[in-house]
Every structure is written in structure tokens, then in C-alpha cells.
């Protein structure tokens, strides 16, 4: 199992690169006053100081609202932090040339001191594939081939400082410098995603599962990995949780589902069972329940354009509840 150079903490934060209620500097019209990179960097530093074990950036190439490209955001995060793991959550690999993604990730791995996790997945929006000129119905096969290409690209520089210009061909053209091993995690909650993680990946990062569903899925993940001849610790189980905290549980639920409705462009009621909402104690208890079900890392997706306040309260409450950070 590939692991980050620094230990992965149990709690992470999904960065607010998909704003819904506000217009930050980077989402405004060209020439808007401010320093967008400084804003992102400051948030990353604050999250790390509070105890975020990882900072995650989500991915869409075409979307109905403003969003930032995930690997570029992680480059900013890498310069702003020193300890937190940095991961894509998740890059839709079939929409991109895998060898180019491999080079981007390898560069980030080198510049960050080995803190990168490359989360990959297929997404679920046919229209986005249409805009990118990629066949949506081949996305699973493209992802499998893409994971192979990532590792082939990284291995091309193994053990050498330079290619052989006299030999030419594959002996000359390599991806250098050889990066430290980069963990590849698979996102997605489907059975296909679970099997892909069990057989091909170093970690699994689903979302929209209840604790009971997640616990059952972890058991299946272990069985699939064992059937593939992999060791017990080959795949790191994690989960993304959309969370909303307020002293009034009704307000937390209404605000959180409205934010998710804006994010995905579908009715708020669709997220009633997928949002972890309530008082600080209630959300803390829910996070610890997922940890008890088998999640070694929980990425908190705070349903707010300014997530740091809720994250600060949650990380403090989780420490009090005995979750190491």
C-alpha cells in the first residue's frame, strides 16, 4: 500500500472551491480587487493549524457555477502548508490525459515533500463528458486504463536520473524526476467503485453512505481485496461527509441542504438523508460513528462558502471526544 510521506490524520477538510452563497475574489468578474491565491493560502494555513490532517480539492472541468481546478488549488495549498496531506477528491481521470495528470501529481509530490494523494473517479454527469468530448459510457474502462497509465508514467523514471539519449525510445523519454510513491485512491459509492478500489487502489473514498451502509461496504471491501490476493491493510478506507452545524438542528438541516441543492442543481430534499447536520454534539457523534464503522480518514465537506468556523468547532469537539488529530 502506498502511503503519504507524512502520516495521514483522521480528519480532513474539503476546500471551498465551489462557492454557492458568496462571491469571493476569484469568483467575481475579471479585475475584481483582492488576492485570490492569498485567500486560498490563508485558509489552508488556518485549517492545518487547527488540525486538518488533509486538505482536499474537488474536480469538475465544466460546471454550472464557478469552481477552481483541483490540482492548481493543491499547488497553492502545498506552498501554504508543511504537514497536511494534499489530495484530489476526486479528479475525474477519464476527462483528462492520464500521463499529463501523472506529471502534474509527480510535480506536486516533489514540491510538497511527498504529501500527495491522487484521488480518482469517474463522476456522474454525462453533460460534462459531452463538453469534454469523452464517451460517458466508457468512463469505467477509461478510468481503469488511466490508473494503469498513471503508474506506468511514474515508473518510467524509476532508478535513473536521466534518460538514455543514445538508446532513444522508451529508454530516452521518461517522467523525471522519479516521484516518491503516490497513493492512488478511488472515489465513488457504487459496487463498481468499491471493487476498483479493492483491486487497483491504495484507498477508497465514497460519499452519501449511512454509517450502517458504510460498515457493510467496508466488509465487502476487505473481502474483495482478499480475493484479489492483497494484504489486509492494502486499501485505506475513508469517507466524505457533507456536514452542517448549528445550535438549532432545523436551521443546520435547512441551510445545509439548500447549499447542496445549489451545488448540484437539484432539489434540496434530495439531500435530506445525505447531509450530516445538527448541533455540534450531534455532528461530532455522527463523525465518530463513521470512524467506529471503519473510516480511517473522514473528509469534512462543510456546506458553507466559509467553512473554517464550523471546522474549528468540530475539530475541537472531536478532540474532546477522543478522536486524535
C-alpha angles and dihedrals in degrees: 000000000000113000134183117268089246120049114269110241120224097245128051137174127230106223119239099249094137106061120193111168105029139042109232121192094269094049096051130088119295112283095027109158119256141059111275095186091051090051092053093043093050092052091049092051092048093049091050092048090052091054109269107163091198140015116214132197123199126218141229127144094194122025141154094249142030117297137160125235109259102224093047090051090052089053088059090045090051092057093046099049139046108192114025120100111243120216146169113238085213134327111204095233097187089064092060141051103265096214090056091050088049090056093047092050092045090052091050090047091054096045095044096049095249101311101129130118114183108211112192135186146148104249123216107247116103092189091060090054089049091054090049092048094240127133106249092201091061095050096110094050090044091053093050091050090044093055089052090050092050091057094041090053094049092047092051090082097042114142098354136093095203139016121253106257092188095054096047123188118062091346090062104036111065139143105253145221093040105237126226108263111292117212113228115209126189121221128204137084100232124107089248090056091048092051091047091052091047094051106029111019143071095220143015123222114182129165138199096044125130117231091257092048090047094050091051090047091052089055091051090046091055092048093048091049092049091049088054090054095250125143122257094258097043095109124045109218114218138154140207114229124193105215138185123184129195137143086242109060092202091056091046091052096044094046094045097048091046090054092049090047089056091046096052100027095234131108118292093235089069089071100048093106096035100056121085101213141156140078121343091261092049095050091044090053091050092052092050089050091058089047090052089049090061109278109143090185130028118196108204114214101194109205095229136089087231103043100163098091095053090042092053092053092046096048090050092048092047090053089052088051090055100258107141116232 
